[in-house]
């Protein structure tokens, strides 16, 4: 699936661990993440959920169209899996 040593607790980009402080600089201004990889989706969901910028935790919603999006869909508060019927 992903080449992350510990997918449940750490965020990695290209094999490098990303510090929560860096994620906290980006996500408050981010509104839509389009055409992203499954790992990007998971990293962003985890980063927002783990953030301590606000006293109340943000609610995170994710859409996905494949089985690779499963970890992000599961981690998010709301996950929408979109499948095209045959």
C-alpha positions as CSV (number, residue, x, y, z in Angstrom):
1,X,0.0,0.0,0.0
2,X,2.2,2.9,1.2
3,X,5.9,2.9,2.0
4,X,5.4,4.3,5.5
5,X,7.1,2.8,8.5
6,X,4.2,3.5,10.7
7,X,1.1,4.6,8.8
8,X,-1.1,4.9,11.9
9,X,1.0,7.4,13.8
10,X,3.5,9.2,11.5
11,X,3.1,11.3,8.3
12,X,5.6,10.8,5.6
13,X,6.2,12.4,2.2
14,X,8.7,10.8,-0.2
15,X,9.9,8.7,2.7
16,X,10.6,11.8,4.9
17,X,8.7,12.4,8.1
18,X,6.7,15.6,8.0
19,X,6.5,17.6,11.2
20,X,3.0,18.5,12.5
21,X,4.1,22.2,12.6
22,X,4.5,22.2,8.8
23,X,1.1,20.6,8.2
24,X,-0.4,23.2,10.6
25,X,1.0,26.0,8.4
26,X,-0.8,24.7,5.3
27,X,-4.1,23.2,6.2
28,X,-5.9,26.2,7.7
29,X,-5.8,28.0,4.3
30,X,-6.5,24.8,2.2
31,X,-10.0,24.4,1.0
32,X,-9.8,21.7,-1.7
33,X,-7.1,19.2,-2.5
34,X,-7.7,18.0,-6.0
35,X,-6.1,15.2,-8.1
36,X,-4.2,14.0,-5.0
37,X,-2.6,10.7,-4.4
38,X,-4.0,8.3,-1.7
39,X,-1.0,9.0,0.4
40,X,-1.5,12.8,0.1
41,X,-5.1,12.4,1.2
42,X,-4.1,10.3,4.2
43,X,-1.3,12.7,5.3
44,X,-3.7,15.7,5.1
45,X,-6.5,13.9,7.0
46,X,-4.1,12.7,9.7
47,X,-2.5,16.1,10.0
48,X,-5.8,18.0,10.4
49,X,-7.1,15.5,12.9
50,X,-3.8,15.6,15.0
51,X,-3.6,19.4,14.8
52,X,-3.9,21.4,18.0
53,X,-4.4,24.8,16.4
54,X,-8.0,25.1,17.4
55,X,-9.5,24.2,20.8
56,X,-12.1,22.1,19.0
57,X,-11.0,19.4,16.5
58,X,-11.9,20.0,12.9
59,X,-14.3,17.6,11.2
60,X,-12.6,16.1,8.1
61,X,-14.4,14.8,5.1
62,X,-12.7,12.8,2.2
63,X,-13.8,11.5,-1.2
64,X,-12.2,8.6,-2.9
65,X,-12.7,6.5,-6.0
66,X,-10.5,3.5,-5.4
67,X,-9.3,0.9,-2.9
68,X,-6.1,2.8,-2.4
69,X,-8.1,5.6,-0.8
70,X,-9.3,3.3,2.0
71,X,-6.9,4.5,4.7
72,X,-7.9,8.1,4.2
73,X,-11.6,7.3,4.0
74,X,-11.3,5.3,7.2
75,X,-9.3,7.9,9.1
76,X,-11.6,10.8,8.2
77,X,-14.7,11.6,10.1
78,X,-16.8,11.4,6.9
79,X,-15.7,9.4,3.9
80,X,-17.4,9.1,0.6
81,X,-16.3,6.3,-1.7
82,X,-17.5,6.9,-5.3
83,X,-17.8,4.0,-7.6
84,X,-19.0,4.0,-11.2
85,X,-21.3,1.0,-11.8
86,X,-20.6,-1.2,-14.8
